[in-house]
Amino acid sequence: MKGLMWKRGYTFPTMKRVFCVLEGSMLSVYGSENEFDRGHTPQKVVEITQVQLWDGRSTFKHYDHGFILVALGGKSYQCSVDSSLLQKEWIHAIQSSLEEPYRIVADEIIDAQRDLNSEVKEERDMASIAAEAVQRAEVASRAIRGGEEHIQLLREKQAGLAQKARDTTDEMHDAERKAADTLEKSKAAKQAAHDDILRNAVQPGQMSETFKKDAAKHSALYEVEMNVVSTLQKAIHDIHADMAELSIADAVADVAAMKTNAEQTIQQATGAIHSAQTAKVKVKLRLASWTSSHSHVDSLAQGYLRVKNTLRPKMHRKYFVLFGKTLCWYKNADDYFQNIRSPLGVVHVAGPIKDWTGKVGLTTYPNAFSIPTVEGKELHVSASVANEVSTWSVAILTGATMIPMSPERARDAKVRRDSFDLTSPPAHTHRMSFFTPTSDRLLDAPFSAKKDKGDESSDKPDIVVVEGSLVKQGHFVPTMKRKYCVVVGVHIYFFDSHEQYVALKAENGALSPDTTTVSCSELLRVNDWDGSLLLMTYPHAFQIDTLHHAHILCSAASAKEKERWMKGIRTAIGHHVASARAVGSLDSFHHVADESKVPLTDQARAVLEFETILADYFHQHNSAKEEDVYVMTKLFQGREGELLKHLDDMYITSLAKDHASLVAKLTKYHAAKLADNSAIETDGLLPHLEGILTYDVPALLTTSKVRVYAVVLGNKLLHFSTRIAALTEPDHPTDTIVFVAAQASPDAPLKLEIVDPQGVQRVYDAASAVQRDHWIRTMHLGLEYARAHRQRATLKVSERSLIALSICCGSSTTLHEILDIPFSDECSPESAEFKQLMVAYYEEHNPDGLASVEALLMHFRGKEHLLLASLDKMYGTTLVANDHMTKLCAAMSAYSSDTALRTAAAPGSWRHSLSCDGSLPHHKKAGFVMIKCSPTMPQLKKCYCVVEGASLTCYAGVDMAHVLLGPWQIDNVSMGDGQFSMYIDTSADTNVFAQLPTEVEFHGWLSACHVAIATHHVTVLNESPLAKYLLAFYAKTNPAKGGDVPLLLDSFAGREMDLLAKIDAVYHTS
């Protein structure tokens, strides 16, 4: 967008008519439109981070249609245009430009979800195809098996017929032989009869009848035999015909075809299963690489460059970051991460880099180039290596084609993108926005609270929150008309008059959105509105946003009436969301199961309502802070009024006044909680984390999994059934575990393990690896907090420590020794009196600081005189001159020294750094750390530090060619005064201060130092003659106990003869 406007300068606060061009978040200012048309360099280029309305009031003049532009770095520019329409257009254009990173991220989320859904669909389709192919293969297998059985049956039948044919053929041959014999006999009988006739021809009476009968008989027998032969021939023919009808070859061919089809089906199923597995792996890889995948809101390039000073011939090393066309530089990388809103400088790249000689004064810097900017200047820089020049060249060439982006909003959009759950069901397929009421739901996804059928409260009619007459804009015709409006529950109803409302209520009873005949909308939020429309401006105006993304513009009769409406609507929304969260329908993270049966106390409802109010407030004023609502609620517990006043001062609102009654309720509940001695009360210093974990409950043969709502308070882990149970009865958890160690399980990536003082191990499952690491870091913080506050019960040393020295000889002999170590809370009468005086002092001078008295006394233990001097300087008192206070300080210092001497003889805390089996963990830590060590290194300097074995060494670089400090043996390590800092005491009587950039690095280096201290103690103990003797003794009698020798010597320090006596008693030696 471009156009004329009045803009007040920052250096010279005068309004000037200028021509402005908006591109992304960059506003270019020209003297006139002619300068812009001719392509002149703009007079001013502003990187906008925020736009606000301005009433136009100045010292001498009032400007209409004004607004304020907040630039990157904190500068603000007052602007004014000629009409309210132009004002709306400019504000809308600037807000749209500022929201572009969120829209880019929303598009990336939609594309990622679309790709994810397509891969999931591909996996399901391939799985279905594989299942169908497997079913077809099973059917084919059954058919092949049936065909083979049929072939076997045919072959058996064929073999039977062949045997029958052979038997019949044999019979036929026998019959033919008999027939031939009979024929011969018949012929002989006929010849005999013929001869007899010839011989007795003269005397016919003498012919013998015997020959005739014999010839007739043999002739008949021959006919019978020939009939038998014919019958057998026909039988053989029939058998051969049956054998020809069996068609075994066709059956074999059919089975072969079925086998070929089955093989193809199996190959198809195998390919489908492989494709499904590939798609499943793609889904897992996409989900695992979502946070590390490239995004268009990522910085195109970042790193250290030397930049030429514009006033002096000198080069300065700065940290540069390029977002789109916006190039910012900071003092260093830490400054970029901590103060991203306040860069040292900002320009906008205009094209590819240019060559530069790199000559500055008498020095020529290598790898030099210049960056042309929209501001008309060239930025002369130099890189450390030649490879960085090509990297910056490609990044700047790419950035010149992109829109400018504010670094703060780009990083915030990237954080929201990385924290988005791709497995959430998409509610839209079009572009969505991050500016939603709650950050835990889908982008721009409407939330409709569904009442639980089993919830008895759903049957109760909602009460009327607020009602009255308003002038509102119509839904379809944009005209303002007076309506009688009624808010019931979370819905607002619009009537033409009060009489219509009374009549409808008398007819139908309670109002319901399902049965009403008038206009009705579900409330989402309420905001201020300037009342400006095209023809006139309405007073006391406000805007109601509905669940269906409609905007209802309203105007009240007075300011008091407007306040009543806005307060009533916000109260209705807060009660509705609190009730919805109580039944587990809003936030799945804070609920384990169905919580509709959990009774919601007044305190829990008030807390949920307060969280909802803060979420809506930050959504309206600073959407980047929505995710911090829960943390703020915990930090300001009991001081909610201070939080609301702080927000009112920051954003110029009246939040504390609007919700004074709710703050009073929360204060009353907190006071009652403090009065209960058994109540669990947290402060801002105690490490605290809440969330859902799956607990592995050990059973007889297996383990069952139970989902619990877990709360970490220092070194305690509390179990609750639900979050509502944690809110309603925080002092009555289902289980309380004091842990002394927390670590990730090496077997499973999502499991974490904690160990209690008795050595019992408990296993939990987290939802993701990131969540598991967060739990472990918080538990480590709790353990360090316990160590710093000398809560020895958490460090495996109870009031009567049981040290079991299992020196097993065979399978039954075990030695146990109970050491009675006197334990005290290190609180003398002088300390108690001093604490009472400090409490009274803070009640008089700073009541708000009472919560920090305990931490101050702990920090200044043994140095109470320094605390008195600091308080005198801060509050202008004379505590140092008070004789009684001085005597108390001296007595407490002496008592601290005596306590230190007494506790020095106790078993050292280095034992907690050993592994569970008593062995030393192999731990080497190396990396860059900010180090300060007086007088050698009086200022913080970035060094490459290495902790290996029992020593610390600081080098100038990674090559470890030049040693800056050390190598020194580490004697002690303690937490520093600042965040992520520590003090390292060495054997050379030097105190090294180390500042770490992140919490993870801090715990890594702290653990490495503890391991180094344990290594030194174990080495010293193992080098003693007694240790060598015991090692040789155990090598012969019980090699498994060789690693416990240092622990034995540490436990029996000063009482070595007792140890030898007990060993003699166990092993029957002398």
Helices and strands as residue ranges (DSSP letters): E 2-8, E 15-23, E 26-30, H 33-37, E 44-54, E 66-71, E 76-80, H 84-98, H 100-199, G 204-206, H 209-245, H 248-288, E 301-308, E 315-323, E 326-330, H 333-338, E 345-348, E 354-355, E 359-360, E 363-364, E 368-372, E 378-382, H 386-399, H 407-419, G 456-459, E 464-473, E 480-488, E 491-495, H 498-508, E 519-528, E 541-546, E 551-555, H 559-582, G 588-590, H 602-621, G 623-628, H 629-635, H 640-651, H 655-658, H 660-675, E 688-698, E 703-713, E 716-720, H 723-728, E 735-738, E 741-744, E 751-755, E 761-765, H 769-788, G 792-795, E 802-803, E 817-818, H 829-845, G 847-852, H 853-859, H 864-875, H 883-904, G 909-913, E 925-933, E 937-948, E 951-955, E 963-975, E 981-986, E 991-995, H 999-1022, H 1025-1037, G 1039-1044, H 1045-1051, H 1056-1067
